[in-house]
Amino acid sequence: MSVYGIYVISESGSLQFYYDHSDVNVEVEKKYDFPLSFHFKAMDGRIVVDFGACDDVKIGYTVISVDGITAKGTSLEDNRDILKFFQIKTTFH
């Protein structure tokens, strides 16, 4: 069972706190050159943008694929580590 919303109501009936847990699915596909202006980190078994939001890419966005290769956790389908992949200049065309 998942928690999707939390409401905290005072004894007088006023709303004190509200939290809505909803995921907004936004896909951004762009081509970037080396070096990337983003800083990534592994969080909850996936790679997310930690610092350096620009254009349409925001902090907290998750890497879902690189060059058409699907990301599975912190690595690509072909078992290459995503963080290491982003640090190699020759991987950028």
ChimeraX commands (.cxc) that place a marker at each C-alpha (Angstrom):
marker #1 position 0.00,0.00,0.00 radius 0.5
marker #1 position 1.30,3.46,-0.88 radius 0.5
marker #1 position 0.61,6.82,0.71 radius 0.5
marker #1 position -0.49,9.37,-1.87 radius 0.5
marker #1 position -1.52,12.27,0.33 radius 0.5
marker #1 position -1.26,13.46,3.92 radius 0.5
marker #1 position -3.61,15.92,5.58 radius 0.5
marker #1 position -3.00,17.33,9.07 radius 0.5
marker #1 position -6.08,19.06,10.47 radius 0.5
marker #1 position -6.17,20.93,13.78 radius 0.5
marker #1 position -8.87,20.38,16.40 radius 0.5
marker #1 position -10.61,23.55,15.19 radius 0.5
marker #1 position -10.85,22.07,11.71 radius 0.5
marker #1 position -8.27,24.14,9.85 radius 0.5
marker #1 position -5.78,22.56,7.47 radius 0.5
marker #1 position -2.30,22.68,9.01 radius 0.5
marker #1 position -0.29,20.62,6.54 radius 0.5
marker #1 position -0.90,19.01,3.17 radius 0.5
marker #1 position 1.43,16.76,1.18 radius 0.5
marker #1 position 0.55,15.27,-2.19 radius 0.5
marker #1 position 2.82,12.53,-3.50 radius 0.5
marker #1 position 2.31,12.53,-7.22 radius 0.5
marker #1 position 4.90,11.86,-9.86 radius 0.5
marker #1 position 4.95,14.14,-12.85 radius 0.5
marker #1 position 6.39,12.31,-15.83 radius 0.5
marker #1 position 8.35,14.73,-17.98 radius 0.5
marker #1 position 10.64,13.48,-20.72 radius 0.5
marker #1 position 13.36,15.76,-22.07 radius 0.5
marker #1 position 15.46,14.65,-25.01 radius 0.5
marker #1 position 18.42,16.88,-25.84 radius 0.5
marker #1 position 21.93,16.56,-27.18 radius 0.5
marker #1 position 24.74,17.86,-24.99 radius 0.5
marker #1 position 28.46,18.32,-25.51 radius 0.5
marker #1 position 31.29,17.44,-23.17 radius 0.5
marker #1 position 31.66,18.52,-20.39 radius 0.5
marker #1 position 28.10,18.31,-19.12 radius 0.5
marker #1 position 26.86,21.24,-17.07 radius 0.5
marker #1 position 25.01,18.84,-14.77 radius 0.5
marker #1 position 26.16,16.99,-11.69 radius 0.5
marker #1 position 24.59,13.56,-11.28 radius 0.5
marker #1 position 24.27,11.29,-8.27 radius 0.5
marker #1 position 22.97,7.80,-7.62 radius 0.5
marker #1 position 19.78,7.95,-5.58 radius 0.5
marker #1 position 17.37,5.10,-4.87 radius 0.5
marker #1 position 19.11,2.88,-7.41 radius 0.5
marker #1 position 18.94,5.35,-10.31 radius 0.5
marker #1 position 20.90,8.33,-11.65 radius 0.5
marker #1 position 19.36,11.75,-11.00 radius 0.5
marker #1 position 20.37,15.36,-11.70 radius 0.5
marker #1 position 21.79,16.74,-8.44 radius 0.5
marker #1 position 23.12,20.15,-9.48 radius 0.5
marker #1 position 23.26,22.38,-12.54 radius 0.5
marker #1 position 19.69,22.57,-13.81 radius 0.5
marker #1 position 19.40,24.40,-17.13 radius 0.5
marker #1 position 17.08,24.58,-20.14 radius 0.5
marker #1 position 14.35,21.98,-19.65 radius 0.5
marker #1 position 16.37,19.72,-17.32 radius 0.5
marker #1 position 15.60,20.23,-13.64 radius 0.5
marker #1 position 17.10,18.95,-10.39 radius 0.5
marker #1 position 15.69,15.54,-9.53 radius 0.5
marker #1 position 15.14,14.40,-13.13 radius 0.5
marker #1 position 16.12,10.77,-13.73 radius 0.5
marker #1 position 18.26,9.45,-16.59 radius 0.5
marker #1 position 16.08,6.96,-18.49 radius 0.5
marker #1 position 18.29,6.39,-21.54 radius 0.5
marker #1 position 21.56,7.47,-23.14 radius 0.5
marker #1 position 21.99,7.43,-26.94 radius 0.5
marker #1 position 18.89,5.25,-27.23 radius 0.5
marker #1 position 20.21,2.68,-24.73 radius 0.5
marker #1 position 17.83,2.18,-21.83 radius 0.5
marker #1 position 19.10,2.85,-18.31 radius 0.5
marker #1 position 18.60,0.07,-15.79 radius 0.5
marker #1 position 19.34,1.54,-12.39 radius 0.5
marker #1 position 22.82,3.05,-12.36 radius 0.5
marker #1 position 24.00,1.30,-15.53 radius 0.5
marker #1 position 22.94,1.00,-19.14 radius 0.5
marker #1 position 21.47,-2.15,-20.72 radius 0.5
marker #1 position 24.94,-3.05,-22.00 radius 0.5
marker #1 position 26.29,-2.94,-18.39 radius 0.5
marker #1 position 28.25,0.33,-18.75 radius 0.5
marker #1 position 28.14,2.54,-15.65 radius 0.5
marker #1 position 26.24,5.76,-16.44 radius 0.5
marker #1 position 28.31,8.04,-14.18 radius 0.5
marker #1 position 31.56,6.77,-15.74 radius 0.5
marker #1 position 30.03,7.06,-19.23 radius 0.5
marker #1 position 29.31,10.77,-18.66 radius 0.5
marker #1 position 32.94,11.42,-17.59 radius 0.5
marker #1 position 34.54,10.12,-20.82 radius 0.5
marker #1 position 34.91,12.75,-23.53 radius 0.5
marker #1 position 35.06,10.24,-26.40 radius 0.5
marker #1 position 31.51,9.02,-25.65 radius 0.5
marker #1 position 30.13,12.38,-26.82 radius 0.5
marker #1 position 29.80,12.68,-30.60 radius 0.5
marker link #1:1,2 radius 0.2
marker link #1:2,3 radius 0.2
marker link #1:3,4 radius 0.2
marker link #1:4,5 radius 0.2
marker link #1:5,6 radius 0.2
marker link #1:6,7 radius 0.2
marker link #1:7,8 radius 0.2
marker link #1:8,9 radius 0.2
marker link #1:9,10 radius 0.2
marker link #1:10,11 radius 0.2
marker link #1:11,12 radius 0.2
marker link #1:12,13 radius 0.2
marker link #1:13,14 radius 0.2
marker link #1:14,15 radius 0.2
marker link #1:15,16 radius 0.2
marker link #1:16,17 radius 0.2
marker link #1:17,18 radius 0.2
marker link #1:18,19 radius 0.2
marker link #1:19,20 radius 0.2
marker link #1:20,21 radius 0.2
marker link #1:21,22 radius 0.2
marker link #1:22,23 radius 0.2
marker link #1:23,24 radius 0.2
marker link #1:24,25 radius 0.2
marker link #1:25,26 radius 0.2
marker link #1:26,27 radius 0.2
marker link #1:27,28 radius 0.2
marker link #1:28,29 radius 0.2
marker link #1:29,30 radius 0.2
marker link #1:30,31 radius 0.2
marker link #1:31,32 radius 0.2
marker link #1:32,33 radius 0.2
marker link #1:33,34 radius 0.2
marker link #1:34,35 radius 0.2
marker link #1:35,36 radius 0.2
marker link #1:36,37 radius 0.2
marker link #1:37,38 radius 0.2
marker link #1:38,39 radius 0.2
marker link #1:39,40 radius 0.2
marker link #1:40,41 radius 0.2
marker link #1:41,42 radius 0.2
marker link #1:42,43 radius 0.2
marker link #1:43,44 radius 0.2
marker link #1:44,45 radius 0.2
marker link #1:45,46 radius 0.2
marker link #1:46,47 radius 0.2
marker link #1:47,48 radius 0.2
marker link #1:48,49 radius 0.2
marker link #1:49,50 radius 0.2
marker link #1:50,51 radius 0.2
marker link #1:51,52 radius 0.2
marker link #1:52,53 radius 0.2
marker link #1:53,54 radius 0.2
marker link #1:54,55 radius 0.2
marker link #1:55,56 radius 0.2
marker link #1:56,57 radius 0.2
marker link #1:57,58 radius 0.2
marker link #1:58,59 radius 0.2
marker link #1:59,60 radius 0.2
marker link #1:60,61 radius 0.2
marker link #1:61,62 radius 0.2
marker link #1:62,63 radius 0.2
marker link #1:63,64 radius 0.2
marker link #1:64,65 radius 0.2
marker link #1:65,66 radius 0.2
marker link #1:66,67 radius 0.2
marker link #1:67,68 radius 0.2
marker link #1:68,69 radius 0.2
marker link #1:69,70 radius 0.2
marker link #1:70,71 radius 0.2
marker link #1:71,72 radius 0.2
marker link #1:72,73 radius 0.2
marker link #1:73,74 radius 0.2
marker link #1:74,75 radius 0.2
marker link #1:75,76 radius 0.2
marker link #1:76,77 radius 0.2
marker link #1:77,78 radius 0.2
marker link #1:78,79 radius 0.2
marker link #1:79,80 radius 0.2
marker link #1:80,81 radius 0.2
marker link #1:81,82 radius 0.2
marker link #1:82,83 radius 0.2
marker link #1:83,84 radius 0.2
marker link #1:84,85 radius 0.2
marker link #1:85,86 radius 0.2
marker link #1:86,87 radius 0.2
marker link #1:87,88 radius 0.2
marker link #1:88,89 radius 0.2
marker link #1:89,90 radius 0.2
marker link #1:90,91 radius 0.2
marker link #1:91,92 radius 0.2
marker link #1:92,93 radius 0.2
view
